[in-house]
Amino acid sequence: MAKRYSNLKVTISAIGGKRYLSLLDSDLPGVGGGGGVDFIFDPEAPSPGVPKLANFLSTQAIGGFGSTGPMEKMGKYLFDCAFGGKNTSGYQKAIMMADSLARALRICISVPPKLMSAPWEILHDGQGFIIKSGHAIVRLLEGLSLRGSSFAPLHSLLIAVADPTKQPDVYAPFNGEKHLGELKGILGSFGGLKVKVIMHAKRDDIIEAFRRDEYDGFYFIGHGLYLKDGGGHLVCENDGAPEILPADDLAAWMRESNQLRFVYLNSCSTAVTSSENHMHGVAQRLMRDGRVSAVVAMQSDVKQEAAKRMAKNFFQGLKDGESPETAMLQSLTKGGDLLAFGIPVLYSTLNAPDEFERNRLAAFLLTTGESSFAFLLPQFTLGRSGSAGHDANREGLPGQQSYYRGATFAAADVNAALPLIKLAVRLVPEEKVRLASNIEVPGGHVKESHWFVFGS
């Protein structure tokens, strides 16, 4: 059964200088609203005992922390920014209400450009890292929340592996073929999944793949880099030499796809951006211009083994039936490196979890925007037959016996059909769902694309 979530949205806005306002909103009753909490965020001097933000990120990137202590301090500082003051009670209430509904809390964070480089994924509530408690942390880009969800079973996946060897001092080899071999066992038993692999991927190889075929998922493993004067890039491979692929170009190719929804960039610094142009990073550019609905990317450099292990756990989660988001979040905390879980960033949409069951059902039933449903039940006429029955039903008869005017359905059949009808109206408009008699079947009167025939 897919994991269920309740949303807690945190919207942080700049209000002048280094002052910000944190507002809460939720689909849980009684959580959120109010005037929010304002705070001061200074990346150069966050708080006593907390390092400068730039120093923290660079140390985290090389795995320089000997323990989780510095991450706990930074995570608690960020938690106090988002959930300090009267927001604390809102957070606590959301946790309790989600738990009472047997759901996990999904914290959706929307921040202004100057705070996008902060590692919100390591939020720490004083008891532990939130993401390690089974709850989710995703990032939102305002204005994109109405986009269609990526939460549906993958049917076609494009994998590109780029591992240049001619500048090993700049781009450390990571043995992409070995990593792909580790994934093949999982992907090979992934029912209904078509996989295309591009080894030693050139820039033109990727563009040609998107031109020729439609994919609903894209996984890139290779190097990435961020240039202040040029934005985010993927590093492809051309005869062993590195070949730069700008985020702008990648987004343009992806925009031509009608079904691409999920992108996983197992590449360093692909979530890095700048406060001057917060859409310059690869992840942000793909979300805005590539028409994708969810992107996993790295907000700094990441250790190769940790990155490959998280990817393997991610695809195992997909194979086990999890949504892309749940599989990603679970992969962050499955053993291994205790420090790397805070490096991947997941950009998604606010309504994504609500759409997963709908999209999975649509995939199972092969429905489209033109689909319609007919629920065909046995028809009965109760009471006297013929003209005597019509007269009795019209005039009524003394006594306890009830008469029905015309045909009806058995209660057991209606009760059996009702759960399926409720599912159908999640997939198509109500006017495309019809309850009818199964006597229509022999006469060829059923015009709907999907039939459910019941019999008592």
Secondary structure by P-SEA (a helix, b strand, c coil): ccbbbbbbbbbbbbccccbbbbbbbcccccccccbbbbbbbbccccccccccaaaaaaaaaacccccaaaaaaaaaaaaaaaccccaaaaaaaaaaaaaaacbbbbbbbbbcccccccccccccccccccccccbbbbbbcccccccccccccccbbbbbbbbbccccccccccaaaaaaaaaaaaaaacccbbbbbbccccaaaaaaaaacccccbbbbbbbbbccccccbbbbbbcccbbbbbcaaaaaaaaaacccccbbbcccccccccccccccccaaaaaaccccccbbbbbcccccaaaaaaaaaaaaaaaaacccaaaaaaaaacccccccccccbbbbbccccccaaaaaaaaaaacccccbbbbbbbbbbbcccccaaaaaaaaccccccccccccbbbbaaaaaaaaaaaaaaaaccccccbbbbbccccccccccccbbbbbcc
